[in-house]
Amino acid sequence: MSPAAKRKIARDTVLEGAVEAARAAAIEAADRESDVGEHLGCVVSEDRLVTHYFGCELKGYGGWRWAVVVARAPRARTATVCEVVLLPGEQALLAPGWLPWADRLRPGDIGPGDVLPFKADDPRLEPGFTATGDEEIDAVAIEELALERARILSKTGRDEAAQRWYDSDRGAATPIAVLSSAPCGECGFLVPLQGALGQVFGVCANQWAPDDGRVVSFDHGCGAHSETDAPQRPSSWPADRPVIDDLTIEVESTTVANEVAVEQED
């Protein structure tokens, strides 16, 4: 430790006694005398530099305090106010740490006219199709697979979307799906998606369904199923014979058996 750090800072009676001057400065900064509370003490920061603390009575600033820094020139007997600030105490209510606008957004926050910032390294996307020059290959990729885009969903993007959709109220674990008579995968109003997501999800096209126009999983369901209360269709597969036939009863006569037993005894 340096000699300067070891040096003990001497108390300054002139600055420590400038309580009223510090209070007047705090009242001037607060605009109202009632916003400045009682004197809480002072701290000697450096030689001829002292900070006075006053309670804060401003509404909404519970736990805060006024800090007034006073100083004086060497051999001077008058305190000069250097700064007046509001500082939070241990119990003060503080605003959350600042976050950029792009990091504060949550799903559903985008409104008319809002534009999200471009992310060049978005892990949910990957480069799309690049023309090869072969008309047949390019026609299949562009016209049938719709890959003529700068970027398309990556595996990460597909997995995140699938998990988010399945965990939502359009998955299999919701009460309406559990109580439904049949899953969406068997409904005539389901329009399956293309690609990998089409193996699990489709779009509901039933105006009476609560999920009309929304993505639903095949094992989701509701009371607006296309086959609700429909008679069971006959199957073209032959019915299997039961292992144990409980429906056939074999009747045996006990009279003949009794007469044979009596004759044998005689």
KEKE-3310 file (N, C-alpha, C; in steps of 0.2 Angstrom, whole numbers, plus 5000, padded with zeros to 4 digits):
npx = (5004:5003:5011:5002:4990:4990:4989:4980:4964:4961:4949:4936:4931:4925:4918:4911:4902:4894:4880:4868:4870:4872:4859:4851:4855:4851:4837:4835:4838:4828:4816:4806:4804:4799:4803:4815:4822:4827:4844:4856:4869:4887:4901:4918:4927:4939:4953:4947:4935:4919:4904:4887:4872:4855:4838:4826:4811:4803:4789:4788:4802:4806:4818:4829:4841:4847:4862:4874:4888:4902:4915:4931:4943:4961:4964:4953:4937:4924:4912:4909:4897:4898:4891:4875:4865:4854:4854:4853:4848:4851:4838:4832:4820:4824:4826:4825:4839:4846:4841:4844:4832:4829:4832:4823:4810:4796:4787:4773:4774:4776:4769:4759:4769:4781:4797:4808:4825:4838:4846:4861:4867:4857:4853:4841:4840:4846:4856:4847:4841:4852:4853:4857:4859:4854:4840:4830:4832:4832:4819:4812:4816:4813:4799:4792:4797:4798:4810:4816:4822:4832:4836:4831:4822:4832:4838:4838:4829:4817:4816:4814:4802:4793:4793:4789:4776:4770:4770:4761:4744:4739:4743:4744:4741:4732:4716:4705:4709:4712:4699:4692:4684:4691:4707:4715:4722:4714:4704:4694:4695:4708:4723:4738:4755:4769:4785:4796:4790:4777:4775:4770:4762:4748:4736:4721:4706:4693:4679:4671:4679:4689:4702:4703:4712:4724:4740:4740:4744:4744:4739:4731:4715:4697:4679:4674:4677:4677:4671:4663:4651:4648:4642:4650:4661:4661:4673:4685:4693:4694:4686:4694:4695:4690:4702:4697:4681:4668:4655:4649:4639:4639:4628:4625:4617:4612:4604:4606:4619:4617:4609:4617:4627:4620:4616:4629:4632:4623)
npy = (4994:5011:5026:5037:5031:5025:5036:5045:5053:5069:5075:5088:5101:5113:5110:5099:5105:5112:5110:5117:5124:5114:5108:5119:5119:5106:5108:5118:5110:5101:5108:5109:5112:5102:5090:5086:5078:5073:5076:5064:5062:5063:5061:5061:5062:5066:5076:5092:5089:5085:5075:5077:5069:5068:5063:5057:5063:5063:5057:5041:5038:5030:5025:5032:5045:5062:5068:5079:5087:5096:5108:5116:5129:5129:5134:5142:5147:5145:5135:5128:5123:5109:5099:5091:5077:5063:5048:5030:5020:5005:5000:5005:5007:5002:5004:4992:4985:4992:4987:4984:4989:4978:4967:4968:4965:4954:4940:4944:4958:4966:4978:4988:4995:4993:4987:4974:4972:4967:4951:4945:4933:4924:4910:4902:4902:4898:4898:4900:4892:4891:4895:4883:4883:4872:4869:4860:4856:4868:4872:4863:4865:4879:4881:4870:4866:4879:4886:4898:4909:4920:4916:4901:4891:4884:4868:4871:4881:4875:4865:4873:4880:4869:4863:4874:4876:4864:4864:4874:4880:4873:4860:4843:4842:4850:4854:4854:4846:4834:4830:4828:4819:4813:4814:4829:4824:4815:4823:4830:4844:4848:4855:4849:4854:4858:4850:4845:4849:4846:4833:4832:4843:4854:4865:4872:4872:4875:4884:4884:4879:4882:4884:4889:4893:4892:4884:4867:4852:4835:4827:4835:4841:4844:4849:4851:4842:4834:4822:4820:4811:4803:4789:4773:4767:4753:4740:4734:4724:4707:4701:4696:4680:4677:4672:4665:4659:4666:4667:4656:4642:4626:4613:4600:4584:4579:4568:4556:4553:4551:4539:4529:4529:4523:4510:4504:4503:4494)
npz = (5000:4996:5003:5002:5003:5015:5023:5035:5034:5040:5051:5047:5054:5049:5037:5041:5050:5041:5040:5038:5027:5017:5018:5013:5000:4996:4997:4987:4976:4976:4975:4984:5001:5010:5004:5008:5020:5037:5044:5040:5043:5040:5029:5028:5014:5007:5011:5016:5010:5011:5012:5015:5021:5018:5023:5010:5005:4994:4984:4979:4980:4990:5002:4996:4997:5000:4994:4998:4992:5000:5000:5003:5002:5005:5021:5021:5028:5025:5018:5002:4991:4981:4974:4972:4974:4971:4979:4979:4993:5004:5004:4994:4980:4964:4946:4934:4926:4911:4895:4878:4865:4856:4863:4873:4868:4867:4861:4852:4854:4843:4833:4822:4810:4817:4816:4816:4820:4809:4809:4806:4809:4814:4823:4819:4806:4790:4775:4760:4744:4731:4714:4702:4689:4681:4673:4676:4689:4696:4694:4701:4714:4716:4711:4716:4729:4735:4738:4734:4742:4752:4765:4774:4786:4798:4806:4819:4820:4816:4826:4837:4834:4833:4846:4853:4848:4851:4865:4867:4868:4858:4858:4863:4877:4882:4890:4881:4871:4877:4881:4869:4856:4846:4837:4829:4818:4812:4807:4794:4792:4793:4787:4782:4785:4775:4772:4785:4797:4794:4797:4810:4812:4807:4799:4806:4797:4800:4803:4814:4824:4839:4836:4823:4808:4814:4819:4823:4832:4827:4836:4844:4848:4847:4850:4837:4828:4812:4811:4821:4831:4820:4811:4814:4802:4792:4792:4780:4784:4789:4804:4818:4825:4842:4855:4866:4865:4871:4868:4863:4869:4875:4877:4887:4890:4906:4910:4903:4907:4920:4920:4915:4925:4935:4930:4930:4943:4947)
capx = (5000:5007:5011:4996:4984:4990:4988:4973:4961:4959:4942:4936:4925:4921:4914:4906:4897:4890:4874:4862:4872:4870:4852:4848:4857:4847:4830:4835:4838:4822:4811:4801:4807:4796:4806:4821:4821:4832:4851:4858:4876:4891:4907:4924:4930:4946:4955:4943:4929:4914:4897:4882:4867:4848:4833:4822:4803:4800:4785:4791:4809:4808:4825:4834:4844:4850:4869:4877:4896:4904:4922:4933:4950:4965:4964:4946:4932:4918:4910:4906:4893:4900:4886:4869:4863:4850:4858:4849:4850:4850:4831:4829:4817:4828:4823:4829:4845:4844:4842:4842:4825:4829:4832:4817:4804:4793:4782:4767:4775:4777:4763:4759:4774:4787:4802:4813:4832:4841:4851:4864:4869:4851:4853:4835:4839:4851:4855:4842:4843:4856:4852:4863:4859:4851:4833:4825:4834:4830:4812:4809:4818:4809:4792:4789:4799:4798:4816:4819:4823:4839:4837:4826:4822:4837:4836:4837:4823:4812:4815:4811:4795:4789:4793:4785:4769:4767:4769:4756:4737:4737:4746:4740:4740:4727:4710:4700:4712:4711:4692:4690:4682:4695:4712:4715:4725:4709:4699:4694:4697:4715:4727:4744:4760:4774:4791:4797:4784:4770:4774:4767:4757:4744:4732:4714:4702:4686:4677:4668:4684:4692:4709:4703:4717:4730:4744:4738:4747:4740:4736:4727:4708:4691:4673:4672:4679:4673:4668:4660:4645:4647:4642:4656:4662:4662:4680:4686:4697:4690:4686:4698:4691:4693:4706:4692:4675:4663:4648:4646:4637:4638:4623:4625:4611:4614:4600:4609:4625:4615:4606:4623:4630:4616:4617:4636:4632:4619)
capy = (5000:5017:5030:5041:5027:5024:5042:5046:5059:5072:5078:5095:5104:5118:5107:5095:5109:5116:5106:5121:5126:5108:5107:5124:5117:5101:5111:5121:5105:5097:5113:5110:5110:5096:5084:5085:5075:5075:5075:5058:5062:5066:5057:5064:5059:5068:5083:5097:5087:5081:5073:5077:5065:5070:5059:5060:5063:5063:5051:5036:5038:5027:5022:5036:5050:5067:5068:5086:5087:5102:5108:5123:5130:5129:5140:5145:5146:5145:5129:5129:5117:5106:5094:5089:5072:5058:5042:5025:5017:4998:4998:5009:5004:5004:5002:4986:4986:4994:4982:4987:4988:4972:4962:4969:4963:4948:4938:4948:4965:4969:4981:4991:5000:4991:4983:4970:4973:4962:4947:4941:4927:4921:4902:4899:4902:4896:4900:4896:4888:4895:4892:4879:4883:4867:4871:4855:4856:4874:4872:4859:4869:4885:4880:4865:4867:4886:4888:4904:4914:4921:4911:4897:4888:4879:4863:4874:4885:4870:4862:4878:4881:4863:4863:4880:4875:4858:4866:4879:4877:4869:4853:4837:4841:4855:4851:4853:4840:4828:4828:4828:4812:4811:4819:4833:4820:4812:4828:4832:4851:4849:4856:4847:4858:4855:4849:4841:4851:4843:4826:4833:4849:4856:4871:4870:4876:4874:4891:4883:4877:4887:4885:4890:4897:4891:4878:4863:4846:4830:4824:4840:4840:4849:4846:4853:4837:4833:4815:4820:4808:4800:4781:4769:4764:4746:4739:4729:4719:4702:4701:4691:4676:4678:4667:4661:4660:4666:4668:4649:4638:4619:4610:4593:4581:4576:4563:4550:4552:4548:4532:4525:4528:4519:4503:4502:4502:4487)
capz = (5000:4995:5009:5002:5005:5022:5027:5038:5032:5046:5051:5045:5058:5046:5032:5045:5053:5036:5039:5035:5020:5013:5018:5009:4993:4994:4996:4981:4971:4977:4974:4990:5008:5013:5000:5011:5027:5042:5042:5042:5045:5035:5028:5025:5008:5006:5014:5014:5005:5015:5010:5020:5018:5021:5020:5005:5006:4988:4983:4974:4981:4997:5003:4993:5001:4996:4995:4996:4993:5001:5000:5005:5000:5011:5026:5021:5034:5022:5014:4996:4989:4975:4970:4975:4970:4975:4979:4982:4999:5003:5003:4988:4974:4958:4940:4931:4921:4904:4890:4871:4862:4852:4868:4877:4864:4868:4856:4853:4855:4837:4831:4815:4809:4820:4812:4820:4817:4805:4812:4801:4812:4817:4822:4817:4799:4786:4768:4756:4738:4726:4708:4700:4681:4678:4673:4679:4697:4699:4694:4707:4720:4716:4710:4720:4736:4737:4741:4731:4747:4754:4770:4776:4793:4800:4810:4826:4820:4815:4832:4842:4832:4834:4853:4855:4846:4854:4872:4868:4869:4852:4858:4865:4884:4884:4892:4876:4867:4881:4881:4862:4854:4841:4836:4823:4813:4808:4805:4787:4791:4795:4781:4784:4783:4771:4775:4791:4802:4791:4800:4816:4813:4802:4800:4806:4793:4802:4806:4821:4829:4842:4833:4816:4805:4818:4818:4828:4832:4825:4842:4847:4846:4850:4849:4831:4823:4806:4811:4828:4831:4814:4813:4813:4796:4792:4790:4775:4786:4792:4811:4821:4830:4849:4857:4870:4863:4877:4866:4861:4874:4873:4881:4888:4894:4912:4911:4900:4911:4927:4919:4914:4931:4939:4928:4932:4950:4948)
cpx = (5004:5006:5004:4990:4984:4989:4981:4971:4959:4952:4942:4930:4921:4916:4909:4901:4893:4884:4868:4864:4870:4863:4849:4850:4852:4839:4830:4835:4831:4816:4806:4805:4805:4799:4812:4820:4827:4839:4853:4865:4880:4897:4912:4927:4937:4947:4951:4937:4925:4907:4892:4876:4860:4843:4829:4815:4799:4795:4788:4799:4810:4814:4830:4836:4847:4858:4872:4884:4898:4912:4924:4941:4954:4965:4957:4942:4925:4917:4907:4903:4896:4895:4881:4866:4858:4853:4853:4852:4850:4843:4828:4826:4821:4825:4828:4834:4843:4845:4840:4835:4825:4829:4826:4811:4803:4788:4776:4768:4775:4770:4764:4765:4781:4791:4807:4820:4834:4846:4854:4866:4863:4852:4847:4835:4846:4851:4851:4845:4847:4855:4858:4864:4856:4843:4828:4826:4831:4823:4809:4810:4814:4802:4789:4790:4799:4804:4820:4819:4830:4840:4830:4827:4828:4834:4834:4830:4817:4810:4812:4804:4791:4788:4788:4777:4766:4766:4764:4749:4734:4740:4741:4738:4735:4720:4705:4702:4711:4704:4689:4689:4687:4701:4712:4718:4720:4703:4700:4696:4704:4719:4734:4749:4765:4780:4791:4792:4778:4770:4770:4761:4753:4740:4725:4710:4694:4684:4674:4673:4687:4699:4709:4708:4724:4733:4742:4742:4742:4736:4732:4719:4703:4685:4670:4675:4675:4669:4664:4653:4643:4647:4649:4656:4664:4670:4680:4690:4693:4691:4690:4694:4694:4697:4701:4685:4670:4656:4645:4645:4636:4633:4624:4619:4614:4610:4603:4615:4623:4613:4612:4627:4627:4616:4624:4636:4628:4623)
cpy = (5006:5021:5035:5037:5026:5030:5043:5052:5062:5075:5085:5098:5109:5115:5102:5099:5113:5112:5111:5123:5120:5107:5112:5122:5111:5103:5114:5116:5102:5102:5114:5108:5104:5089:5082:5083:5077:5073:5068:5057:5064:5061:5061:5060:5060:5074:5088:5095:5082:5080:5073:5073:5067:5065:5062:5058:5063:5056:5047:5035:5035:5024:5026:5041:5056:5067:5075:5086:5095:5102:5115:5123:5130:5135:5144:5143:5145:5139:5131:5122:5115:5103:5092:5083:5067:5052:5036:5022:5009:4996:5001:5005:5006:5001:4996:4989:4988:4989:4986:4985:4981:4966:4962:4966:4956:4946:4941:4955:4969:4972:4984:4996:4998:4986:4980:4972:4967:4958:4943:4934:4923:4913:4899:4899:4900:4898:4896:4893:4893:4891:4889:4880:4878:4869:4867:4855:4862:4875:4868:4862:4875:4885:4875:4865:4874:4888:4894:4910:4914:4917:4907:4894:4883:4874:4866:4878:4881:4867:4866:4879:4875:4862:4868:4879:4869:4860:4871:4876:4874:4862:4848:4837:4846:4851:4849:4847:4834:4825:4827:4820:4809:4816:4823:4829:4817:4816:4830:4840:4853:4849:4854:4852:4854:4854:4845:4843:4848:4836:4827:4838:4850:4862:4869:4875:4876:4881:4890:4881:4883:4889:4887:4895:4897:4885:4874:4856:4841:4827:4829:4838:4845:4846:4848:4848:4835:4826:4814:4816:4804:4792:4778:4766:4757:4745:4734:4724:4714:4702:4695:4687:4677:4672:4662:4663:4660:4666:4661:4645:4631:4616:4603:4590:4577:4569:4556:4548:4549:4541:4527:4524:4523:4511:4500:4500:4495:4481)
cpz = (5000:5002:5009:5004:5012:5026:5029:5037:5039:5045:5050:5048:5054:5041:5036:5048:5048:5035:5036:5028:5015:5013:5013:5001:4991:4993:4989:4975:4970:4975:4980:4996:5011:5009:5004:5018:5032:5040:5045:5044:5039:5034:5025:5020:5007:5011:5011:5009:5010:5011:5015:5017:5022:5018:5015:5006:5000:4987:4978:4975:4988:4997:5000:4998:4997:4999:4993:4998:4994:5002:5002:5003:5006:5015:5026:5026:5031:5017:5007:4993:4982:4970:4975:4971:4974:4974:4982:4988:4998:5002:4998:4983:4968:4952:4938:4927:4914:4899:4883:4869:4859:4857:4873:4874:4866:4862:4857:4853:4849:4835:4824:4815:4812:4816:4816:4816:4814:4809:4807:4803:4816:4817:4820:4810:4796:4779:4764:4749:4734:4719:4705:4692:4678:4679:4677:4687:4700:4699:4700:4713:4721:4716:4715:4728:4739:4741:4738:4737:4750:4760:4772:4783:4793:4804:4817:4826:4819:4822:4837:4841:4834:4842:4856:4854:4850:4862:4873:4869:4863:4852:4861:4873:4886:4886:4886:4871:4871:4881:4874:4861:4849:4839:4830:4817:4809:4806:4798:4786:4792:4788:4783:4781:4778:4774:4781:4796:4800:4794:4807:4817:4806:4804:4800:4801:4794:4806:4813:4826:4832:4839:4825:4813:4809:4817:4824:4827:4830:4830:4846:4845:4849:4848:4842:4825:4818:4807:4818:4827:4824:4815:4811:4806:4796:4789:4785:4778:4790:4800:4813:4826:4837:4851:4862:4868:4869:4875:4864:4868:4872:4879:4881:4892:4900:4913:4909:4904:4917:4926:4918:4920:4935:4937:4930:4939:4951:4946)
residu = (MET:SER:PRO:ALA:ALA:LYS:ARG:LYS:ILE:ALA:ARG:ASP:THR:VAL:LEU:GLU:GLY:ALA:VAL:GLU:ALA:ALA:ARG:ALA:ALA:ALA:ILE:GLU:ALA:ALA:ASP:ARG:GLU:SER:ASP:VAL:GLY:GLU:HIS:LEU:GLY:CYS:VAL:VAL:SER:GLU:ASP:ARG:LEU:VAL:THR:HIS:TYR:PHE:GLY:CYS:GLU:LEU:LYS:GLY:TYR:GLY:GLY:TRP:ARG:TRP:ALA:VAL:VAL:VAL:ALA:ARG:ALA:PRO:ARG:ALA:ARG:THR:ALA:THR:VAL:CYS:GLU:VAL:VAL:LEU:LEU:PRO:GLY:GLU:GLN:ALA:LEU:LEU:ALA:PRO:GLY:TRP:LEU:PRO:TRP:ALA:ASP:ARG:LEU:ARG:PRO:GLY:ASP:ILE:GLY:PRO:GLY:ASP:VAL:LEU:PRO:PHE:LYS:ALA:ASP:ASP:PRO:ARG:LEU:GLU:PRO:GLY:PHE:THR:ALA:THR:GLY:ASP:GLU:GLU:ILE:ASP:ALA:VAL:ALA:ILE:GLU:GLU:LEU:ALA:LEU:GLU:ARG:ALA:ARG:ILE:LEU:SER:LYS:THR:GLY:ARG:ASP:GLU:ALA:ALA:GLN:ARG:TRP:TYR:ASP:SER:ASP:ARG:GLY:ALA:ALA:THR:PRO:ILE:ALA:VAL:LEU:SER:SER:ALA:PRO:CYS:GLY:GLU:CYS:GLY:PHE:LEU:VAL:PRO:LEU:GLN:GLY:ALA:LEU:GLY:GLN:VAL:PHE:GLY:VAL:CYS:ALA:ASN:GLN:TRP:ALA:PRO:ASP:ASP:GLY:ARG:VAL:VAL:SER:PHE:ASP:HIS:GLY:CYS:GLY:ALA:HIS:SER:GLU:THR:ASP:ALA:PRO:GLN:ARG:PRO:SER:SER:TRP:PRO:ALA:ASP:ARG:PRO:VAL:ILE:ASP:ASP:LEU:THR:ILE:GLU:VAL:GLU:SER:THR:THR:VAL:ALA:ASN:GLU:VAL:ALA:VAL:GLU:GLN:GLU:ASP)
# end
